[in-house]
Amino acid sequence: MPAEKVSTGDLLAGVRYSVIQNLEVATVFDYRLFTDYDGFDGPDGIDNLPIMLRYQFMPILNAFVDVSIPIGDEEVVGWNDGLGIYLGVQFSQGFGMVNFGSELGLQIRTEGDDKISPPYNLHIGLEGDFAVSQMFTPYVGLDLDMWLGEFTHDGDAAPGADDSGTFGIAPYLGVNIAINPMFYVDLSARFGIGEDMYGEDTPIWLTGKFGINF
C-alpha cells in the first residue's frame, strides 16, 4: 500500500544446497503473477534470477555474495536490467527465546540496456525473532539504507545530481505461523521513513506469504 496504491502477487520457488561443509548455494525463481496500480493492470512476467552464496566462517558469522542475473522481463524489472551484486556479512546469535540476526551489505548494479546505473546502496539490517511457541514466531526488524554516489546514464551523472547520502529507514513487524513442518504462513507490515528515499507520504507494504517446504 504505497502512495500509488500498488499491489502485486508473486509465485516463488527456491532451492538451496550445501556444496561442502559451511558453504551453501541457493537461488529463487520469481514470477510476477500480476501488478495492480489502483485498479489498472501493470506488468507480469519473470523477475531477475539471484544466485546466492553463503559461507559460515564462524558459528555466529556468515559471509555472502548474491549475484542477480538479468533474465527478467523488461516490464517487470524496469531499469534494474543490469547485473546486480550484493555482498556482505551476517551475524546471528540466540539470547534465550530471542534469535537476533543482523546484516551489513553493499549493493552494486551495473548498467543495463537502458544505460542507467543506480548509486551503490549501503544496507544495515537488524531483526529479532521471538520463539514463543513451535507454531508462532513473531518478529520485528529494521532496515537502514544509504545511497553512495549518483544515478548515472551511460556513465554520466545528471548535472546537479544530489543522490549520494540519501537515507531511509524501514521498520517492520510480522509473524511466521508454522501450520506443520511442511506448510507455513508469514504476515508482515513494513513502513518506509525518509522523505528523500520514500517520499513525503510514508508508504506501507503489507505482505502475506503461504509457503511449502519439501
Sine and cosine of phi, psi and omega as CSV:
sin_phi,cos_phi,sin_psi,cos_psi,sin_omega,cos_omega
0.00,0.00,0.85,0.53,0.13,-0.99
-0.95,0.30,-0.02,-1.00,-0.07,-1.00
-0.84,0.54,-0.53,0.85,-0.05,-1.00
-0.99,0.12,0.01,1.00,0.02,-1.00
0.84,0.54,0.83,0.56,0.00,-1.00
-0.99,-0.13,0.71,-0.71,0.14,-0.99
-0.77,-0.64,0.57,-0.82,-0.04,-1.00
-0.68,-0.73,0.37,-0.93,0.13,-0.99
-0.73,-0.69,0.74,-0.67,-0.06,-1.00
-0.78,-0.63,0.58,-0.82,0.15,-0.99
-0.94,-0.33,0.86,-0.52,-0.07,-1.00
-0.85,-0.52,0.61,-0.80,0.10,-0.99
-0.70,-0.71,0.84,-0.54,-0.06,-1.00
-0.82,-0.58,0.42,-0.91,0.06,-1.00
-0.57,-0.82,0.57,-0.82,0.08,-1.00
-0.69,-0.73,0.50,-0.87,-0.12,-0.99
-0.58,-0.81,0.74,-0.68,0.06,-1.00
-1.00,0.09,0.95,-0.30,-0.05,-1.00
-0.93,0.36,-0.79,0.62,0.12,-0.99
-0.67,-0.75,0.06,-1.00,0.01,-1.00
-0.85,0.53,0.78,-0.63,0.05,-1.00
0.97,0.24,-0.04,1.00,0.02,-1.00
-0.89,-0.45,0.84,-0.54,-0.06,-1.00
-0.82,-0.57,0.65,-0.76,0.11,-0.99
-0.87,-0.50,0.62,-0.79,-0.06,-1.00
-0.52,-0.85,0.31,-0.95,0.10,-0.99
-0.47,-0.88,0.36,-0.93,0.02,-1.00
-0.68,-0.73,0.85,-0.53,0.08,-1.00
-1.00,-0.01,0.79,-0.61,-0.09,-1.00
-0.83,-0.56,0.88,-0.48,0.08,-1.00
-0.91,-0.42,0.86,-0.51,0.02,-1.00
-0.98,0.22,0.93,-0.36,-0.03,-1.00
-0.96,0.27,-0.64,0.77,0.00,-1.00
-0.32,-0.95,0.38,-0.93,0.18,-0.98
-0.71,-0.70,0.74,-0.68,-0.02,-1.00
-0.83,-0.56,0.86,-0.51,0.05,-1.00
-0.97,-0.23,1.00,0.04,0.06,-1.00
0.77,0.64,0.72,0.69,0.04,-1.00
0.99,-0.14,-0.14,0.99,0.01,-1.00
-0.95,-0.30,0.65,-0.76,-0.04,-1.00
-0.94,0.34,0.67,-0.74,0.09,-1.00
-0.90,-0.43,-0.27,-0.96,-0.10,-0.99
-0.96,0.27,0.39,-0.92,0.18,-0.98
-0.65,-0.76,0.31,-0.95,-0.01,-1.00
0.66,-0.75,-0.23,-0.97,-0.11,-0.99
-0.99,0.14,0.68,-0.73,0.12,-0.99
-1.00,-0.03,0.14,-0.99,0.06,-1.00
-0.88,0.47,0.40,-0.92,-0.10,-0.99
-0.96,-0.28,0.90,-0.45,0.05,-1.00
-1.00,0.05,0.66,-0.75,0.17,-0.99
-0.92,-0.40,0.88,-0.47,-0.20,-0.98
-0.88,-0.47,0.77,-0.64,0.06,-1.00
-0.89,-0.45,0.71,-0.70,0.05,-1.00
-0.76,-0.64,0.72,-0.69,0.07,-1.00
-0.78,-0.62,0.84,-0.54,0.00,-1.00
-1.00,-0.02,0.97,-0.23,-0.04,-1.00
-0.99,-0.11,-0.18,0.98,0.16,-0.99
-0.59,-0.81,0.39,-0.92,-0.01,-1.00
-0.83,0.56,-0.45,0.89,-0.05,-1.00
-0.92,-0.38,0.08,1.00,-0.08,-1.00
-0.74,-0.67,0.71,-0.70,0.11,-0.99
-0.84,-0.55,0.54,-0.84,0.24,-0.97
-0.95,-0.31,0.57,-0.82,-0.06,-1.00
-0.59,-0.81,0.40,-0.92,0.18,-0.98
-0.57,-0.82,0.77,-0.63,0.05,-1.00
-0.91,-0.43,0.77,-0.63,0.03,-1.00
-0.90,-0.43,0.86,-0.51,-0.01,-1.00
-1.00,-0.08,0.92,-0.39,-0.02,-1.00
-0.99,0.10,0.82,-0.58,-0.11,-0.99
-0.98,0.18,0.97,0.25,0.04,-1.00
-0.96,-0.29,-0.04,1.00,-0.13,-0.99
-0.94,0.33,0.38,-0.92,0.08,-1.00
-0.91,0.41,0.65,-0.76,-0.09,-1.00
-0.84,0.54,-0.62,0.79,-0.03,-1.00
-0.92,0.38,-0.47,0.88,-0.04,-1.00
-0.99,0.11,-0.72,0.69,-0.12,-0.99
-1.00,0.07,-0.32,0.95,-0.01,-1.00
0.88,0.47,-0.74,-0.67,-0.02,-1.00
-0.99,0.15,0.03,1.00,0.08,-1.00
-1.00,0.10,0.73,0.68,-0.05,-1.00
-0.98,-0.20,0.25,0.97,0.11,-0.99
-0.99,-0.16,0.05,-1.00,0.05,-1.00
-0.95,0.30,0.76,-0.65,0.02,-1.00
-0.94,-0.35,0.64,-0.76,0.04,-1.00
-0.75,-0.66,0.78,-0.62,0.05,-1.00
-0.75,-0.66,0.85,-0.53,-0.07,-1.00
-0.67,-0.74,0.45,-0.89,-0.01,-1.00
0.16,-0.99,-0.37,-0.93,-0.03,-1.00
-0.75,-0.66,0.44,-0.90,0.03,-1.00
-0.78,-0.63,0.62,-0.79,0.06,-1.00
-0.84,-0.54,0.71,-0.70,0.06,-1.00
-0.63,-0.78,0.59,-0.81,-0.05,-1.00
-0.36,-0.93,0.65,-0.76,0.07,-1.00
-1.00,-0.04,0.69,-0.73,0.06,-1.00
-0.78,-0.62,1.00,0.07,-0.07,-1.00
0.91,0.41,-0.83,-0.56,-0.01,-1.00
-0.99,0.12,-0.03,1.00,-0.02,-1.00
-0.96,-0.26,0.82,-0.57,0.13,-0.99
-0.98,-0.22,0.90,-0.43,-0.06,-1.00
-0.98,-0.20,0.70,-0.71,0.07,-1.00
-0.72,-0.69,0.54,-0.84,0.03,-1.00
-0.56,-0.83,0.35,-0.94,-0.08,-1.00
-0.53,-0.85,0.65,-0.76,0.13,-0.99
-0.82,-0.58,0.86,-0.52,-0.07,-1.00
-0.58,-0.81,0.30,-0.95,0.05,-1.00
-0.78,-0.62,0.81,-0.59,-0.02,-1.00
-0.95,-0.31,0.74,-0.67,-0.02,-1.00
-0.78,-0.63,0.68,-0.73,0.07,-1.00
-0.72,-0.69,0.75,-0.66,-0.01,-1.00
-1.00,0.09,0.18,-0.98,0.04,-1.00
-0.92,0.39,0.59,-0.80,0.12,-0.99
-0.96,-0.28,-0.41,-0.91,-0.03,-1.00
-0.89,0.45,-0.47,0.88,-0.02,-1.00
-1.00,0.06,0.01,1.00,0.08,-1.00
0.92,0.38,0.27,0.96,0.01,-1.00
-0.99,-0.12,0.75,-0.66,0.05,-1.00
-0.80,-0.60,0.83,-0.56,-0.01,-1.00
-0.99,0.17,0.20,-0.98,0.11,-0.99
-0.89,0.45,0.36,-0.93,0.21,-0.98
-0.89,0.46,0.48,-0.87,0.01,-1.00
-0.85,-0.53,0.89,-0.46,0.08,-1.00
-1.00,-0.01,0.84,-0.55,-0.13,-0.99
-0.84,-0.55,0.69,-0.72,0.15,-0.99
-0.81,-0.59,0.80,-0.60,0.01,-1.00
-0.83,-0.56,0.67,-0.75,0.02,-1.00
-0.74,-0.67,0.68,-0.74,0.02,-1.00
-0.48,-0.88,0.62,-0.79,0.10,-0.99
-0.84,-0.54,0.83,-0.56,0.05,-1.00
-0.97,-0.26,0.72,-0.70,-0.08,-1.00
-0.93,-0.36,0.94,-0.33,-0.05,-1.00
-0.99,0.14,0.97,0.23,-0.05,-1.00
-0.98,0.21,-0.45,0.89,0.06,-1.00
-0.31,-0.95,0.12,-0.99,0.03,-1.00
-0.92,0.38,-0.40,0.92,-0.07,-1.00
-1.00,-0.07,-0.65,0.76,-0.11,-0.99
-0.93,-0.37,0.78,-0.62,0.09,-1.00
-0.76,-0.65,1.00,-0.03,0.11,-0.99
-0.93,0.36,0.42,-0.91,0.03,-1.00
-0.51,-0.86,0.44,-0.90,0.10,-0.99
-0.71,-0.71,0.48,-0.88,-0.03,-1.00
-0.38,-0.93,0.09,-1.00,-0.03,-1.00
-0.51,-0.86,0.79,-0.61,0.09,-1.00
-0.92,-0.39,0.76,-0.65,0.05,-1.00
-0.87,-0.49,0.77,-0.64,-0.03,-1.00
-0.76,-0.65,0.63,-0.78,0.07,-1.00
-0.65,-0.76,0.76,-0.65,0.02,-1.00
-0.99,0.13,0.64,-0.76,0.04,-1.00
-0.86,-0.51,0.90,-0.43,-0.05,-1.00
0.99,-0.14,-0.18,-0.98,-0.11,-0.99
-0.85,-0.53,0.37,-0.93,0.25,-0.97
-0.91,0.42,0.69,-0.73,0.01,-1.00
-0.78,-0.63,0.45,-0.89,0.11,-0.99
-0.83,-0.56,0.88,-0.47,-0.05,-1.00
0.82,0.57,0.59,0.81,0.08,-1.00
1.00,-0.01,-0.14,0.99,-0.07,-1.00
-0.91,-0.41,0.73,-0.68,0.09,-1.00
-0.98,0.20,0.51,-0.86,0.03,-1.00
-0.91,0.41,0.57,-0.82,0.03,-1.00
-0.83,0.55,0.77,-0.64,0.00,-1.00
0.98,0.22,0.21,0.98,-0.01,-1.00
-0.87,0.50,0.67,-0.74,-0.06,-1.00
-0.64,-0.77,0.78,0.63,-0.03,-1.00
-1.00,0.08,-0.53,0.85,-0.09,-1.00
-0.87,0.49,0.73,-0.68,-0.02,-1.00
1.00,-0.07,-0.10,0.99,0.07,-1.00
-0.85,0.53,0.75,-0.66,-0.16,-0.99
-0.77,-0.64,0.65,-0.76,0.03,-1.00
-0.59,-0.81,0.51,-0.86,0.03,-1.00
-0.84,-0.55,0.70,-0.71,0.00,-1.00
-0.74,-0.68,1.00,-0.01,0.12,-0.99
-0.96,0.27,0.46,-0.89,0.02,-1.00
-0.49,-0.87,0.31,-0.95,0.07,-1.00
-0.51,-0.86,0.41,-0.91,-0.03,-1.00
-0.13,-0.99,-0.10,-0.99,0.04,-1.00
-0.55,-0.84,0.68,-0.73,0.10,-0.99
-0.97,-0.25,0.80,-0.60,-0.05,-1.00
-0.91,-0.42,0.93,-0.37,0.02,-1.00
-1.00,0.04,0.99,-0.16,0.01,-1.00
-0.88,0.47,-0.68,0.73,0.14,-0.99
-0.33,-0.94,0.00,-1.00,-0.04,-1.00
-0.85,0.53,-0.29,0.96,-0.07,-1.00
-0.99,-0.17,-0.62,0.78,-0.12,-0.99
-0.93,-0.37,0.62,-0.79,0.06,-1.00
-0.57,-0.82,0.37,-0.93,0.11,-0.99
-0.80,-0.61,0.66,-0.75,0.02,-1.00
-0.77,-0.64,0.81,-0.59,0.00,-1.00
-0.84,-0.54,0.73,-0.68,-0.05,-1.00
-0.49,-0.87,0.34,-0.94,0.09,-1.00
-0.73,-0.69,0.71,-0.70,-0.02,-1.00
-0.79,-0.61,0.59,-0.81,-0.07,-1.00
-0.81,-0.59,0.77,-0.64,0.02,-1.00
-0.99,-0.11,0.87,-0.50,-0.05,-1.00
-0.85,-0.52,0.82,-0.57,-0.03,-1.00
0.70,-0.72,0.97,-0.26,-0.14,-0.99
-0.87,0.50,-0.64,0.77,-0.05,-1.00
-0.91,0.42,-0.59,0.81,-0.06,-1.00
-1.00,-0.05,-0.63,0.78,-0.13,-0.99
-0.94,-0.35,-0.14,0.99,0.00,-1.00
1.00,-0.09,0.09,-1.00,-0.05,-1.00
-0.93,0.37,-0.62,0.78,0.01,-1.00
-1.00,0.03,0.78,-0.62,0.00,-1.00
-0.93,0.36,0.92,-0.39,0.03,-1.00
-0.96,0.27,0.52,-0.85,0.05,-1.00
-0.82,-0.58,0.81,-0.58,0.08,-1.00
-0.96,-0.30,0.86,-0.52,0.09,-1.00
-0.96,-0.27,0.82,-0.57,-0.11,-0.99
-0.80,-0.60,0.72,-0.69,0.11,-0.99
-0.81,-0.59,0.73,-0.68,0.01,-1.00
-0.80,-0.61,0.63,-0.77,0.20,-0.98
-0.85,-0.52,0.83,-0.56,-0.12,-0.99
-0.77,-0.64,0.40,-0.91,0.05,-1.00
-0.80,-0.60,0.83,-0.56,0.09,-1.00
-0.99,-0.17,0.76,-0.65,0.07,-1.00
-0.45,-0.89,0.00,0.00,0.00,0.00
